[in-house]
Amino acid sequence: MQTNKINLLETYLSLYISPMQVLNATKKGDSDYVVLDIRNAPSQIKQDQIAGAIAMPAKDLPAHLDALDKAKTYVVYDWNGGTILGKQALLILLKAGFKAFELAGALEGWKGMKLPVEAV
């Protein structure tokens, strides 16, 4: 039983990537990471986003998979870690054969760490 719990937790944690890992990789300029803002809210609701992120609402993601580069690693985020959109977007990407992670802490955690954001 203990081994099953450990395996489940390791699998769960492997779905996430830390904000600092993403920030450090994207600072280099030749990063394989592409950050996707998958929030479904209209633009007038979204006042800011992670600097350099591409807006790709989760509801539109399946229709835009052909435009994504399978050589890249996608990092998806939603408003906060308690929502399911990030997990749904991650599942869509993984099922389609992409390398992908959900951003640990989501936008709320990123902003809480005072990491770079930009106006939408």
Secondary structure as the mmCIF struct_conf table of DSSP 4:
data_model
#
loop_
_struct_conf.conf_type_id
_struct_conf.id
_struct_conf.beg_label_comp_id
_struct_conf.beg_label_asym_id
_struct_conf.beg_label_seq_id
_struct_conf.end_label_comp_id
_struct_conf.end_label_asym_id
_struct_conf.end_label_seq_id
HELX_RH_AL_P HELX_RH_AL_P1 GLN A 2 LEU A 13
TURN_TY1_P TURN_TY1_P1 SER A 14 LEU A 15
STRN STRN1 TYR A 16 ILE A 17
HELX_RH_AL_P HELX_RH_AL_P2 PRO A 19 LYS A 27
TURN_TY1_P TURN_TY1_P2 LYS A 28 LYS A 28
BEND BEND1 GLY A 29 ASP A 30
BEND BEND2 ASP A 32 ASP A 32
STRN STRN2 TYR A 33 ASP A 37
BEND BEND3 ALA A 41 ALA A 41
TURN_TY1_P TURN_TY1_P3 SER A 43 ILE A 45
STRN STRN3 ASP A 48 ILE A 50
TURN_TY1_P TURN_TY1_P4 ALA A 51 GLY A 52
STRN STRN4 ILE A 54 ALA A 55
TURN_TY1_P TURN_TY1_P5 ALA A 58 ASP A 60
HELX_RH_3T_P HELX_RH_3T_P1 LEU A 61 ALA A 67
BEND BEND4 LEU A 68 LEU A 68
TURN_TY1_P TURN_TY1_P6 LYS A 70 ALA A 71
BEND BEND5 LYS A 72 LYS A 72
STRN STRN5 THR A 73 TYR A 77
BEND BEND6 TRP A 79 ASN A 80
TURN_TY1_P TURN_TY1_P7 GLY A 81 GLY A 82
BEND BEND7 THR A 83 ILE A 84
HELX_RH_AL_P HELX_RH_AL_P3 LEU A 85 LYS A 95
TURN_TY1_P TURN_TY1_P8 ALA A 96 GLY A 97
STRN STRN6 LYS A 99 LEU A 103
TURN_TY1_P TURN_TY1_P9 ALA A 104 GLY A 105
HELX_RH_AL_P HELX_RH_AL_P4 ALA A 106 GLY A 112
TURN_TY1_P TURN_TY1_P10 MET A 113 LYS A 114
STRN STRN7 VAL A 117 ALA A 119
#
